[in-house]
Amino acid sequence: GPDPKSVYDPRILLTGAVDAIGTWRGGLLDKGSWRESLAGWGATTICGRGRLGGMPVGLLLPEMRTVPRTRPADPADAASKEQTTQQAGLVWFPDSAHKAATAISDFNLEGLPLIILANWRGFSGGMRDMYEEILKVGSLIVDNLVDYKQPVLVYIPPNGELRGGAWVVLDSSIQPEVMEMFADPTARGGILEPAGIVEIKYRRAQLLETMVRLDPEVARLSASLREVSEDERRNAAAQLKARQAMLLPYYEKVAERFADLHDVPARMMAKGCISGVVDWKWSRQFMHGRLRRRTAELAMLTRMTTADPDAGRDRHKRTLRNLIRAQVPDRKARMPSYDGAMNEQAAAAAAASATDPAEMDKKL
């Protein structure tokens, strides 16, 4: 596959490609099944349909590269001209956010499970974007996810980051009955990036206090300022300032690394933000098995609700969960982590353990 730290065509993640030594590397979808839609509109968002283990699915992912957007001249204004602007990748602009909301609505109407490869840094926030109702189309994404009836898997790919408003509109708490979020071990997630967190919560004053606590030389010079004469105090202050200036870049890097540790998948999982950590190597097997299981569960919940509408949805969920725990051998279908805990045989077994609705009915 592509180098996750470089800028590449993200469609390769879906379709697969031939690597540098001529070996075919498969993607997330079945070979040859990817069909992109709405390609000429909102180019910083990619949407389409494909098959995962024979199962039809809808897909949504960001364009990583900078793309041009052409605004045609107004035919009613002789003075207007065609304008071409550049749109950065990994960002939702008004047109691409509207495209994402439209695609989600279409997939829902078609009854397709949805896979979102979430690697967005947020929404654009310029004056023109506000004029073009970026907030309105962003909320439309949330509205369409709330109404979604099929399973939705949000996955942060290798070296991907889900930040800012993009995290807000894709959070699984929007529709917890159908939405789940997973992440690759190298992914990151959080509203602010580490540099932004440091600028707000670990500023220069806090860094200098940390130096006094950790660096013996800075602690000695700081203490001497209160005990020496005026001339010696000026000399000690100059030495202290020079020492702080030398150490500050290193402490800033350490502070950013410390803030980055709050965005790793293990921390996201500990806070309940994601359901599990899934290595990209096993993502195809895992998502196939997970979608089959979730589709069967939702179909069974619908049948239970139809048969006994007075019991309530929550009661049906508890009943189904207890039945599955009692009768289905695989009690770890929702494993907390696949990082280092899953081999090829386990991946195949996890995919095979998910049954179709008819077989699930028999077990229940």
C-alpha positions in Angstrom: 0.0 0.0 0.0 1.0 3.7 -0.1 3.3 5.3 2.4 0.8 6.6 5.1 3.1 9.6 5.9 3.1 10.8 2.3 0.4 12.6 0.2 -1.3 10.0 -2.0 -4.5 9.2 -3.8 -6.7 7.9 -1.0 -8.7 5.8 -3.4 -5.8 3.3 -3.3 -7.0 2.4 0.2 -10.2 1.1 -1.3 -9.1 -0.3 -4.6 -5.6 -1.6 -3.9 -2.6 -1.2 -6.2 0.5 -2.7 -7.5 3.5 -1.9 -5.2 7.0 -0.9 -6.2 8.1 -4.5 -6.7 5.2 -5.4 -8.9 3.1 -7.2 -6.2 -0.6 -6.6 -6.0 -1.7 -5.2 -2.7 -5.4 -5.4 -2.1 -7.5 -2.6 -0.7 -10.4 -2.5 1.7 -13.0 -3.4 -1.0 -13.4 -6.4 -3.3 -11.2 -6.0 -6.4 -12.9 -4.0 -9.2 -16.0 -3.2 -7.1 -15.4 0.5 -6.4 -17.7 3.0 -8.2 -17.2 6.6 -7.4 -20.2 9.0 -7.5 -20.5 12.8 -7.6 -16.8 13.0 -8.7 -17.1 16.4 -10.3 -18.5 18.2 -7.2 -16.9 18.9 -3.8 -13.6 17.3 -4.8 -12.1 17.3 -1.2 -14.7 14.6 -0.3 -14.7 11.3 -2.1 -17.9 9.1 -2.0 -19.0 6.0 -3.8 -20.2 2.4 -3.5 -18.4 -0.9 -3.5 -18.5 -4.4 -2.1 -16.8 -5.7 1.0 -16.8 -9.5 1.0 -19.7 -9.4 -1.4 -21.7 -7.0 0.8 -22.7 -3.7 -0.9 -21.5 -0.7 1.2 -21.4 3.1 0.9 -18.1 4.8 1.5 -17.0 8.3 2.4 -13.4 9.5 2.7 -11.4 12.7 2.3 -9.1 13.8 -0.6 -5.6 14.3 0.7 -4.2 16.4 -2.1 -4.9 20.0 -2.9 -7.5 20.3 -5.7 -8.7 23.2 -7.9 -12.3 24.5 -7.7 -13.6 26.5 -10.7 -16.4 29.0 -10.3 -18.0 29.8 -13.7 -18.7 33.3 -14.8 -22.2 34.7 -14.1 -24.0 34.7 -17.4 -26.2 37.6 -16.2 -23.1 39.8 -15.4 -20.9 40.8 -18.3 -18.2 41.9 -15.9 -17.8 38.6 -14.1 -15.1 36.2 -14.9 -14.3 32.5 -14.3 -12.4 32.0 -11.1 -10.2 29.1 -10.0 -9.2 28.6 -6.4 -7.3 25.9 -4.6 -8.9 23.8 -1.9 -6.7 22.1 0.6 -7.1 18.4 1.2 -8.3 16.9 4.5 -10.7 19.8 5.0 -14.4 20.1 4.6 -15.4 23.2 2.5 -19.1 24.1 1.9 -19.4 22.2 -1.3 -17.6 19.0 -0.1 -19.5 19.0 3.2 -22.8 19.3 1.3 -21.6 16.5 -0.9 -20.9 14.3 2.2 -24.3 15.0 3.6 -26.0 14.2 0.3 -24.1 11.0 0.0 -25.0 9.9 3.5 -28.7 10.6 2.7 -28.5 8.6 -0.5 -26.8 5.6 1.1 -29.5 5.6 3.8 -32.3 5.6 1.2 -30.6 2.7 -0.6 -30.3 0.7 2.7 -26.5 0.5 2.5 -24.1 0.1 5.5 -21.7 3.0 5.6 -18.0 3.1 6.1 -16.3 6.4 6.8 -12.5 6.6 6.6 -12.2 9.7 8.8 -9.1 11.7 8.2 -10.4 15.3 8.3 -8.8 18.2 10.1 -12.1 20.1 10.4 -14.2 22.6 8.5 -13.0 25.7 6.6 -13.8 28.9 8.4 -13.2 31.8 6.0 -15.6 34.6 5.4 -16.6 33.2 2.0 -17.2 29.8 3.6 -19.5 31.4 6.3 -21.4 33.2 3.5 -21.8 29.8 1.7 -23.4 28.3 4.9 -20.6 26.0 6.0 -22.3 25.7 9.5 -25.6 24.7 7.9 -24.2 22.0 5.7 -22.1 20.7 8.6 -25.2 20.3 10.7 -26.8 18.5 7.8 -24.2 15.8 8.1 -25.3 15.3 11.7 -29.0 15.3 10.8 -28.4 12.6 8.2 -26.4 10.4 10.5 -29.1 10.7 13.2 -31.6 9.4 10.7 -29.3 6.6 9.4 -30.9 3.1 9.7 -28.0 0.8 8.8 -24.6 0.2 10.5 -22.1 3.0 10.3 -18.4 2.3 10.9 -16.1 5.3 11.3 -12.4 4.3 11.0 -9.4 6.6 11.4 -6.8 5.2 8.9 -3.1 4.8 9.4 -1.5 8.1 10.4 -4.9 9.8 10.0 -6.2 12.5 12.3 -9.8 13.4 13.1 -9.8 17.0 14.5 -12.0 20.0 15.2 -15.5 20.1 13.8 -15.0 16.9 11.9 -14.7 15.0 15.1 -18.0 16.7 16.3 -20.0 15.6 13.3 -18.7 12.1 13.2 -18.7 11.2 16.9 -20.4 7.9 17.5 -22.6 9.4 20.3 -24.6 11.1 17.5 -26.4 7.8 16.8 -24.9 5.1 19.2 -27.4 2.4 18.1 -25.8 2.2 14.6 -22.5 4.1 14.8 -19.2 2.8 16.0 -15.7 4.3 15.7 -12.4 2.5 15.4 -8.8 3.6 14.8 -5.5 2.4 13.5 -2.7 2.2 16.2 -0.9 5.1 14.4 -4.0 7.3 14.2 -4.8 10.4 16.3 -8.0 12.0 17.4 -9.1 15.1 19.3 -10.6 18.6 18.9 -7.2 20.4 19.0 -3.8 19.4 17.7 -1.0 19.0 20.2 0.5 22.4 19.3 -2.9 24.1 19.9 -3.3 22.4 23.3 0.2 23.6 24.4 -0.6 27.1 23.4 -3.7 27.1 25.6 -2.8 24.9 28.6 1.0 24.7 28.7 2.2 28.2 27.8 5.6 29.7 28.5 4.8 30.4 32.2 4.0 26.7 32.8 7.1 25.6 30.9 9.3 27.9 33.0 7.8 26.5 36.2 8.5 23.0 34.9 12.1 23.9 34.3 12.5 25.1 37.9 11.0 21.8 39.0 13.1 19.5 36.8 16.4 21.3 35.9 18.9 21.6 38.8 20.7 24.6 37.3 17.5 26.6 36.7 16.4 25.8 40.2 19.7 26.9 41.7 19.7 30.2 39.7 16.1 30.9 40.6 16.8 30.4 44.3 20.0 32.6 44.2 17.9 35.5 43.0 16.5 35.9 46.5 19.7 35.5 48.4 22.5 37.5 46.6 23.4 41.1 46.3 22.1 43.4 43.6 25.1 43.0 41.3 25.1 39.3 41.7 21.3 39.2 41.2 21.7 40.8 37.8 24.4 38.3 36.8 22.3 35.4 38.0 19.2 36.7 36.2 21.2 36.9 32.9 22.5 33.3 33.4 18.9 32.2 34.2 17.5 33.9 31.1 20.2 32.3 28.9 19.6 28.9 30.4 15.8 29.2 29.9 16.2 30.3 26.3 18.4 27.3 25.7 16.0 24.8 27.2 12.7 26.3 26.1 12.7 24.6 22.5 13.3 21.2 24.1 10.6 21.7 26.7 8.2 22.8 24.0 8.8 19.7 22.0 8.3 17.5 25.1 5.1 19.4 26.0 3.7 18.8 22.5 4.6 15.1 22.8 2.9 15.0 26.1 -0.2 16.5 24.6 0.0 14.1 21.7 -0.2 11.2 24.1 -3.7 12.3 25.0 -4.8 11.8 21.3 -3.5 8.2 20.8 -6.0 5.4 20.2 -5.3 3.8 23.7 -6.3 7.1 25.4 -9.3 7.5 23.1 -10.5 4.1 24.0 -9.9 4.6 27.7 -12.2 7.7 27.5 -14.9 5.8 25.6 -14.4 7.8 22.4 -13.8 4.7 20.2 -14.9 1.1 20.4 -11.5 -0.5 19.6 -8.1 -0.3 18.0 -7.9 -2.2 14.6 -4.7 -2.4 12.6 -5.1 -1.5 9.0 -3.7 -5.0 8.1 -6.8 -6.6 9.6 -9.3 -3.8 8.8 -10.9 -5.6 5.8 -11.6 -8.9 7.8 -12.7 -7.0 10.8 -15.1 -4.6 9.0 -16.6 -7.4 7.0 -17.4 -9.4 10.1 -18.5 -6.4 12.1 -20.9 -5.2 9.4 -22.4 -8.7 9.1 -23.0 -8.9 12.8 -24.3 -5.4 13.2 -26.7 -5.8 10.2 -28.0 -9.1 11.7 -28.5 -7.4 15.1 -30.3 -4.4 13.7 -32.6 -6.7 11.6 -33.4 -8.8 14.7 -34.2 -5.6 16.7 -36.5 -4.5 14.0 -38.4 -7.8 14.1 -38.6 -7.8 17.9 -40.0 -4.3 17.9 -42.6 -5.3 15.3 -43.6 -8.3 17.3 -43.8 -6.5 20.6 -44.0 -2.7 20.1 -45.0 -2.0 23.7 -41.8 -3.4 25.2 -39.6 -0.5 24.1 -36.4 -0.4 22.1 -34.1 -0.5 25.2 -35.7 -3.6 26.6 -35.4 -5.4 23.2 -31.7 -4.4 23.2 -31.1 -5.9 26.6 -33.0 -9.1 25.6 -30.9 -9.5 22.4 -27.7 -8.8 24.2 -28.4 -11.4 26.8 -29.5 -14.0 24.2 -26.3 -13.4 22.2 -24.1 -13.7 25.3 -25.9 -17.0 26.3 -26.0 -18.7 22.9 -23.3 -17.3 20.6 -19.8 -18.9 21.3 -17.9 -15.8 20.2 -18.3 -13.6 23.3 -15.5 -11.3 22.2 -16.9 -10.1 18.8 -16.4 -6.6 20.1 -12.8 -6.9 21.1 -11.3 -3.9 22.8 -8.1 -4.1 20.8 -6.8 -5.9 17.7 -3.3 -4.3 18.2 -0.9 -7.1 18.7 -3.7 -9.5 19.8 -4.9 -10.8 16.4 -3.2 -13.1 13.9 -4.4 -14.2 10.5 -6.2 -17.2 11.8 -8.0 -15.1 14.4 -9.0 -12.6 11.8 -10.5 -15.3 9.6 -12.3 -16.8 12.6 -13.7 -13.4 13.5 -15.1 -12.8 10.0 -16.5 -16.3 9.8 -18.3 -16.1 13.2 -20.5 -13.3 12.0 -23.6 -14.9 10.6 -26.4 -13.8 8.2 -29.8 -12.8 9.7 -31.4 -16.1 8.9 -28.8 -18.1 10.8 -28.9 -15.6 13.7 -32.6 -16.1 13.9 -32.0 -19.8 14.3 -29.5 -19.3 17.1 -31.8 -16.9 19.0 
